[in-house]
């Protein structure tokens, strides 16, 4: 039954397009920002400010990098799960209620796993 729902909801070419988009997001998450974070912290240490100011800048940078790393890890997991749902044949269906996720929602957040109603009900973080 789920395959029939997907066939009505998302075409084969549409699934391919989502797969390409998700892989691009995954590549960017995995390889895109690591060097930027190190470079930014290095540049910050060369600013013409007092030593305590430099320490404060570096402290803030480390916290930002740690938060970004947490968020990147979470989003990487969501994108990987979405790619797995494509391979398993249940992409585009809400993991809670099984109903099709609206195309506009998938276009905005292709890794989304829940319809709006179920996400609001569970309070899960998806974006």
Secondary structure, 3 states (H helix, E strand, C coil): CHHHHHHHHCCHHHHHHHHHHHHHHHHHHHHCCHHHHHHHHHHHHCCCCCHHHHHHHHHHHHHHHHHHHHHHHHHHHHHHHHHHHHHHCCCCECCCCCCECCHHHHHHCCCCCCCHHHHHHHCCCCC
